[in-house]
């Protein structure tokens, strides 16, 4: 089977310089959703017809299994499919999809494919309460499809038909070239409609069959930012319902955004306004507080992520406590029972078993052992203006508040670092390290008083 995806339109109603099919739904372009669904059907050839913003579209979704056909002038859907013909295998049927219809499920497409087989012409239709604006499926007295008529070309009687054309079709490929070549553009839009191929198929004695999706939203397309927002909510609702069915507790299913894949173990709880991006895995008994953003992360069993925590490319072991207002950046790895508290940032660093950094600290490019206490205001000074260097803190170290560790530096096991110390030399095992200071007190000191203007 060939699959052709039409993605050449400009999308004027989007009011954007970005090609319509590259606008994002759930964190990836509309067209990428369609391509991903197409791949599940294992097509012989996968062709995307590009036009407006063709270079941007190629760059965004280009892959070894995707070929591109160029439609220089957007003269209608029939003309668009015509541009793809040289890239198709004529011995197998061709399924036509749309780059701005992102939510059609593979199961629905398989239903249409099975109904059409190798020789029939298949049309995906749907019955709606308000068919205004859509092409109507016109049937004869026996219920067979006679033609598809567009809204602007329909009679009053035809406009009352509730069954509409979704535009998604599957057709024998060998005869498609002849049918497309015979299309006329004597219609209200002055375009060559793919829908007119139905009449060519009927005239040629090819049976026309239909299939319908399980849900109307599978066939909804995007022509405006309003429609894009509506589809985003539909998609997120579907994701939320799937999570609920899998046993995840969502404090409010209407206030979660999954922009990628979210895998959850048993007894996971997610509070409101959380965003999950990329690939995120939450193990058993993980609790996510409100207003968290988690991207490309693996969160270990029993971990508690408190409010407003941001995780990007981090991993945690079991029973870790994060936040509130913590930030894990790429390369952050927290072992079991580690704590990273409010306004602590960890980047490209390892925190060992039971180690804690609870307040106002930056830990970058570091290897921290087990049971280490990082005091408030501690900073690893890992960048010399040109290169990054690592800090190594061995097990059972106590780091006092307001400490600076100037990398490269190693702090031995069991060391105590006094508050306010700058460590720029390696420290041996079980030592106390401090910078000697003199504290001066003056009696009778008077603060300056602001002069009145």
C-alpha positions as CSV (number, residue, x, y, z in Angstrom):
1,X,0.0,0.0,0.0
2,X,1.1,3.5,-0.9
3,X,0.3,6.4,1.5
4,X,0.1,9.9,0.2
5,X,-0.2,12.8,2.8
6,X,-1.3,16.1,1.4
7,X,0.6,18.9,3.1
8,X,1.0,21.7,0.6
9,X,-1.5,24.3,1.8
10,X,-0.6,27.7,3.2
11,X,-3.3,27.9,5.9
12,X,-4.1,31.6,5.6
13,X,-6.6,31.4,8.5
14,X,-3.7,30.4,10.8
15,X,-2.3,34.0,10.4
16,X,1.2,32.7,10.7
17,X,4.4,32.5,8.6
18,X,4.7,28.9,9.7
19,X,3.2,26.3,7.3
20,X,-0.1,25.1,8.7
21,X,1.0,21.4,8.9
22,X,4.0,22.4,11.1
23,X,1.9,24.0,13.9
24,X,2.2,22.0,17.0
25,X,-0.3,19.7,18.7
26,X,0.8,18.0,21.9
27,X,4.3,19.1,21.3
28,X,4.9,18.0,17.7
29,X,3.8,19.2,14.3
30,X,0.4,18.2,13.0
31,X,2.0,16.5,10.0
32,X,4.3,14.4,12.3
33,X,1.2,13.0,14.0
34,X,-0.1,11.9,10.6
35,X,3.2,10.4,9.5
36,X,3.5,8.5,12.8
37,X,0.0,7.0,12.2
38,X,0.9,6.2,8.6
39,X,4.0,4.3,9.7
40,X,2.0,1.9,11.8
41,X,0.3,0.7,8.6
42,X,3.7,-0.3,7.1
43,X,3.3,1.4,3.7
44,X,5.3,0.4,0.7
45,X,5.8,4.0,-0.2
46,X,5.2,7.0,2.0
47,X,4.9,10.3,0.1
48,X,4.3,13.8,1.5
49,X,3.1,16.4,-1.0
50,X,4.6,19.8,-0.1
51,X,4.0,23.3,-1.4
52,X,3.9,26.3,0.8
53,X,7.0,26.4,3.0
54,X,8.2,23.2,1.3
55,X,11.8,23.5,2.6
56,X,10.6,24.0,6.2
57,X,8.3,21.0,5.9
58,X,11.1,18.8,4.5
59,X,13.4,19.8,7.3
60,X,10.9,19.2,10.0
61,X,9.7,15.7,9.0
62,X,12.4,14.4,6.6
63,X,13.3,10.8,7.2
64,X,14.7,7.9,5.2
65,X,11.2,6.4,4.8
66,X,9.6,9.7,3.6
67,X,9.6,10.9,0.0
68,X,8.4,14.3,-1.0
69,X,6.5,15.5,-4.0
70,X,6.2,19.2,-4.8
71,X,3.0,21.0,-5.7
72,X,4.2,24.3,-7.0
73,X,0.7,25.8,-7.4
74,X,-2.1,24.7,-5.0
75,X,-4.8,23.8,-7.5
76,X,-6.8,21.4,-5.4
77,X,-6.5,18.0,-3.8
78,X,-6.8,16.1,-7.1
79,X,-3.9,18.1,-8.5
80,X,-1.9,17.5,-5.3
81,X,-2.2,13.7,-5.5
82,X,-1.3,13.9,-9.2
83,X,2.2,15.3,-8.2
84,X,2.8,12.1,-6.1
85,X,1.9,9.6,-8.8
86,X,5.5,9.2,-10.2
87,X,6.7,8.1,-6.7
88,X,3.9,5.5,-6.1
89,X,3.9,1.7,-6.7
90,X,1.1,1.1,-9.2
91,X,0.7,-2.5,-8.1
92,X,-0.8,-1.7,-4.7
93,X,-3.6,0.6,-3.6
94,X,-3.0,4.2,-2.4
95,X,-4.3,5.7,0.8
96,X,-4.7,9.5,0.8
97,X,-4.4,11.3,4.2
98,X,-4.1,15.0,5.2
99,X,-1.3,16.7,7.1
100,X,-3.8,18.9,9.0
101,X,-6.0,16.0,10.2
102,X,-3.8,14.7,13.1
103,X,-6.0,12.5,15.3
104,X,-7.2,9.8,12.9
105,X,-6.5,6.4,14.5
106,X,-4.8,3.6,12.8
107,X,-7.7,1.2,13.6
108,X,-10.1,3.5,11.7
109,X,-7.8,3.5,8.7
110,X,-7.4,-0.3,8.8
111,X,-11.2,-0.6,8.7
112,X,-11.3,1.5,5.5
113,X,-8.4,-0.4,4.0
114,X,-10.0,-3.8,4.8
115,X,-13.4,-2.6,3.3
116,X,-11.7,-1.5,0.1
117,X,-9.4,-4.4,-0.4
118,X,-7.1,-4.2,-3.5
119,X,-9.8,-3.3,-6.1
120,X,-12.5,-1.1,-4.6
121,X,-12.5,2.6,-4.0
122,X,-12.9,3.4,-0.3
123,X,-14.1,6.6,1.3
124,X,-13.9,7.4,5.0
125,X,-17.2,9.2,5.9
126,X,-18.8,10.4,9.0
127,X,-22.4,11.5,9.9
128,X,-22.6,14.8,11.8
129,X,-25.3,17.0,13.2
130,X,-24.1,20.1,11.3
131,X,-22.6,19.2,7.9
132,X,-22.2,22.8,6.8
133,X,-19.0,23.4,4.8
134,X,-18.3,19.7,4.0
135,X,-18.7,17.6,0.9
136,X,-21.9,15.4,1.1
137,X,-22.0,11.7,0.3
138,X,-24.8,11.3,-2.2
139,X,-26.2,7.7,-2.5
140,X,-28.7,6.1,-4.8
141,X,-31.9,4.4,-3.8
142,X,-30.0,1.2,-3.1
143,X,-27.6,3.0,-0.7
144,X,-24.6,2.9,-3.0
145,X,-22.4,5.9,-3.3
146,X,-23.3,7.9,-6.4
147,X,-21.1,11.0,-6.0
148,X,-19.5,13.4,-3.5
149,X,-20.7,17.0,-3.9
150,X,-19.0,20.0,-2.3
151,X,-20.9,22.4,-0.1
152,X,-20.6,25.3,-2.6
153,X,-21.8,23.1,-5.5
154,X,-24.6,21.2,-3.6
155,X,-28.3,21.7,-4.1
156,X,-30.6,22.4,-1.2
157,X,-31.6,18.8,-1.0
158,X,-28.0,17.6,-1.1
159,X,-27.1,20.1,1.7
160,X,-29.5,18.4,4.0
161,X,-27.4,15.2,3.8
162,X,-25.7,14.5,7.2
163,X,-23.1,12.0,5.9
164,X,-20.0,13.9,4.9
165,X,-16.7,13.2,3.1
166,X,-13.6,13.3,5.3
167,X,-11.3,13.5,2.3
168,X,-9.5,10.3,3.4
169,X,-9.7,7.7,0.6
170,X,-8.1,4.6,-0.7
171,X,-8.0,3.9,-4.4
172,X,-6.5,1.4,-6.9
173,X,-3.3,3.1,-8.1
174,X,-3.1,1.7,-11.7
175,X,-6.3,3.6,-12.8
176,X,-5.7,6.7,-10.6
177,X,-3.5,8.5,-13.1
178,X,-6.3,8.3,-15.8
179,X,-9.0,9.4,-13.4
180,X,-7.0,12.4,-12.1
181,X,-6.1,13.4,-15.7
182,X,-9.8,13.6,-16.5
183,X,-10.7,16.0,-13.6
184,X,-12.2,19.4,-14.4
185,X,-12.1,22.5,-12.4
186,X,-15.5,23.9,-13.4
187,X,-16.6,24.4,-9.8
188,X,-17.0,27.3,-7.3
189,X,-13.4,27.0,-6.2
190,X,-11.9,26.6,-9.6
191,X,-9.9,23.6,-8.3
192,X,-9.4,20.0,-9.2
193,X,-11.1,18.0,-6.5
194,X,-10.0,14.5,-5.5
195,X,-13.6,13.9,-4.5
196,X,-14.6,13.9,-8.2
197,X,-12.6,10.7,-8.7
198,X,-15.5,8.9,-7.1
199,X,-17.6,9.5,-10.2
200,X,-14.8,8.3,-12.4
201,X,-14.5,5.1,-10.3
202,X,-18.2,4.5,-10.6
203,X,-18.2,5.1,-14.4
204,X,-15.3,2.6,-14.6
205,X,-17.4,0.0,-12.8
206,X,-15.3,0.1,-9.6
207,X,-17.3,-0.5,-6.5
208,X,-17.2,2.5,-4.0
209,X,-17.4,1.5,-0.4
210,X,-17.3,3.5,2.8
211,X,-16.2,3.2,6.4
212,X,-16.8,5.4,9.5
213,X,-14.5,6.2,12.5
214,X,-15.5,5.4,16.0
215,X,-15.4,9.1,16.9
216,X,-16.1,12.2,14.9
217,X,-13.0,14.0,16.3
218,X,-10.8,11.5,14.4
219,X,-11.7,13.4,11.2
220,X,-11.4,17.0,12.4
221,X,-8.9,19.1,10.6
222,X,-7.1,22.4,11.5
223,X,-7.7,25.6,9.5
224,X,-7.4,28.1,12.4
225,X,-5.8,28.6,15.7
226,X,-9.3,28.1,17.3
227,X,-9.6,24.7,15.7
228,X,-6.0,23.9,16.7
229,X,-6.8,24.7,20.3
230,X,-10.0,22.6,20.2
231,X,-8.1,19.6,18.9
232,X,-5.4,20.1,21.5
233,X,-8.1,19.8,24.2
234,X,-9.6,16.7,22.5
235,X,-6.2,15.0,22.4
236,X,-5.4,15.9,26.0
237,X,-8.8,14.6,27.1
238,X,-8.2,11.3,25.4
239,X,-4.7,11.0,27.0
240,X,-6.1,11.8,30.4
241,X,-8.9,9.2,30.0
242,X,-6.3,6.6,29.0
243,X,-4.2,7.4,32.1
244,X,-7.3,7.1,34.3
245,X,-8.2,3.8,32.7
246,X,-4.7,2.6,33.5
247,X,-5.2,3.5,37.2
248,X,-3.4,6.8,37.4
249,X,-5.0,9.4,39.8
250,X,-5.4,12.8,38.2
251,X,-6.6,15.5,40.5
252,X,-8.3,17.2,37.5
253,X,-8.3,15.4,34.1
254,X,-8.9,18.7,32.4
255,X,-5.6,20.2,33.7
256,X,-2.8,17.9,32.4
257,X,-0.8,18.3,29.2
258,X,1.2,15.3,27.8
259,X,3.4,16.4,24.9
260,X,5.1,13.1,24.2
261,X,4.7,9.8,25.9
262,X,4.0,9.3,29.6
263,X,4.3,5.8,31.1
264,X,3.0,5.3,34.7
265,X,3.3,2.5,37.1
266,X,0.8,1.6,39.8
267,X,-0.7,4.1,42.2
268,X,0.8,7.2,40.5
269,X,-0.8,10.5,41.5
270,X,-0.6,13.7,39.4
271,X,-1.9,17.1,40.6
272,X,-3.1,19.9,38.5
273,X,-1.4,21.9,35.7
274,X,1.5,19.5,35.1
275,X,3.2,19.3,31.7
276,X,5.0,16.2,30.5
277,X,7.2,16.5,27.4
278,X,9.2,14.0,25.4
279,X,9.5,10.5,27.0
280,X,8.6,10.4,30.7
281,X,8.4,7.4,33.0
282,X,6.9,7.5,36.4
283,X,7.4,4.3,38.5
284,X,5.0,2.9,41.1
285,X,3.8,5.2,43.9
286,X,5.2,8.4,42.4
287,X,3.4,11.6,43.4
288,X,3.7,14.7,41.3
289,X,2.6,18.0,42.9
290,X,0.9,20.9,41.0
291,X,2.5,23.0,38.3
292,X,5.4,20.8,37.5
293,X,7.1,20.5,34.1
294,X,8.8,17.2,33.4
295,X,10.7,16.4,30.2
296,X,12.6,13.3,29.2
297,X,12.9,11.9,32.7
298,X,12.7,8.7,34.6
299,X,11.3,9.0,38.1
300,X,11.9,6.1,40.5
301,X,9.4,4.4,42.7
302,X,8.0,6.2,45.7
303,X,9.5,9.5,44.7
304,X,7.7,12.7,45.6
305,X,7.9,15.7,43.3
306,X,6.6,18.8,45.0
307,X,5.0,21.8,43.4
308,X,6.7,23.9,40.7
309,X,9.6,21.5,40.1
310,X,11.1,21.5,36.7
311,X,12.9,18.3,35.4
312,X,14.7,18.2,32.1
313,X,16.5,15.0,31.2
314,X,17.0,13.9,34.8
315,X,16.7,10.5,36.5
316,X,15.9,9.6,40.1
317,X,16.1,6.4,42.1
318,X,13.5,5.3,44.6
319,X,12.0,7.4,47.4
320,X,13.6,10.7,46.3
321,X,12.1,14.0,47.4
322,X,12.2,16.9,44.9
323,X,11.1,20.5,45.4
324,X,9.1,22.5,45.7
325,X,10.8,24.8,43.1
326,X,13.6,22.4,42.4
327,X,15.2,22.1,39.0
328,X,17.0,19.1,37.5
329,X,18.8,19.7,34.2
330,X,20.2,17.2,31.7
331,X,22.6,14.7,33.2
332,X,21.2,15.0,36.8
333,X,21.1,11.6,38.4
334,X,19.7,11.2,41.9
335,X,20.2,7.9,43.8
336,X,17.7,6.4,46.2
337,X,16.4,8.6,49.1
338,X,18.3,11.7,47.8
339,X,16.6,15.1,48.6
340,X,16.8,18.2,46.3
341,X,14.8,21.1,47.8
342,X,13.6,24.5,47.0
343,X,15.6,26.7,44.6
344,X,18.2,24.0,44.1
345,X,19.5,23.4,40.6
346,X,21.3,20.2,39.6
347,X,23.0,19.8,36.2
348,X,25.2,17.0,34.9
349,X,25.7,15.8,38.4
350,X,25.2,12.7,40.5
351,X,23.8,12.7,44.1
352,X,24.5,9.5,46.0
353,X,22.2,7.5,48.3
354,X,20.6,9.7,50.9
355,X,22.5,12.8,50.0
356,X,20.6,16.1,50.5
357,X,20.7,19.6,49.1
358,X,17.6,21.2,50.5
359,X,18.0,25.0,50.0
360,X,19.2,27.5,47.5
361,X,22.2,25.7,45.9
362,X,23.7,25.0,42.5
363,X,25.3,21.7,41.9
364,X,26.9,21.3,38.4
365,X,29.3,18.8,36.9
366,X,29.7,17.0,40.2
367,X,30.0,13.5,41.6
368,X,28.6,13.5,45.1
369,X,28.7,10.4,47.3
370,X,26.3,8.9,49.8
371,X,24.9,10.7,52.9
372,X,26.4,14.1,51.9
373,X,24.7,17.2,53.3
374,X,24.9,20.3,51.1
375,X,24.2,23.4,53.1
376,X,22.1,26.4,51.8
377,X,23.8,28.7,49.4
378,X,26.4,26.2,48.2
379,X,27.8,26.6,44.7
380,X,30.0,24.4,42.6
381,X,32.1,26.7,40.5
382,X,32.4,24.5,37.5
383,X,33.1,26.9,34.7
384,X,36.4,28.8,34.2
385,X,35.1,30.9,31.3
386,X,36.2,28.4,28.7
387,X,35.9,24.9,30.1
388,X,33.8,22.9,32.5
389,X,35.4,21.0,35.4
390,X,34.1,18.4,37.9
391,X,33.8,18.6,41.6
392,X,34.0,15.3,43.5
393,X,32.6,15.0,47.0
394,X,33.0,11.6,48.7
395,X,30.7,9.9,51.2
396,X,29.6,11.4,54.5
397,X,30.8,14.9,53.8
398,X,29.1,17.9,55.6
399,X,29.2,21.0,53.5
400,X,28.3,24.2,55.5
401,X,26.2,27.0,54.2
402,X,27.5,29.6,51.7
403,X,30.3,27.3,50.5
404,X,32.0,27.6,47.1
405,X,33.7,24.6,45.6
406,X,36.1,25.7,42.8
407,X,36.5,22.8,40.3
408,X,38.5,20.8,39.6
409,X,38.5,19.8,43.2
410,X,38.1,16.6,45.3
411,X,36.7,16.5,48.9
412,X,37.6,13.3,50.8
413,X,35.3,11.1,52.7
414,X,34.0,12.4,56.1
415,X,35.2,16.0,55.6
416,X,33.4,18.9,57.3
417,X,33.4,22.2,55.5
418,X,32.7,25.2,57.6
419,X,30.1,27.7,56.6
420,X,31.4,30.5,54.3
421,X,34.4,28.5,53.0
422,X,35.8,28.6,49.5
423,X,37.4,25.3,48.7
424,X,39.9,25.4,45.8
425,X,42.3,22.7,46.9
426,X,41.7,19.0,47.4
427,X,40.8,18.0,50.9
428,X,41.9,14.7,52.6
429,X,39.7,12.2,54.5
430,X,38.0,13.3,57.8
431,X,39.4,16.8,57.8
432,X,37.9,20.1,58.8
433,X,38.3,22.7,56.1
434,X,37.7,26.4,56.6
435,X,39.0,29.9,55.6
436,X,40.2,31.7,58.7
437,X,38.5,35.0,59.2
438,X,38.6,37.8,61.8
439,X,35.3,39.1,63.2
440,X,35.4,42.7,64.3
441,X,32.8,44.4,66.5
442,X,32.7,48.2,67.1
443,X,30.7,49.6,70.0
444,X,28.7,52.8,69.7
445,X,28.2,52.5,66.0
446,X,25.5,54.6,64.5
447,X,23.8,53.7,61.2
448,X,23.7,56.5,58.6
449,X,20.3,58.3,58.5
450,X,18.7,59.2,55.3
451,X,18.6,62.9,54.8
452,X,15.2,64.5,54.3
453,X,14.8,66.2,51.0
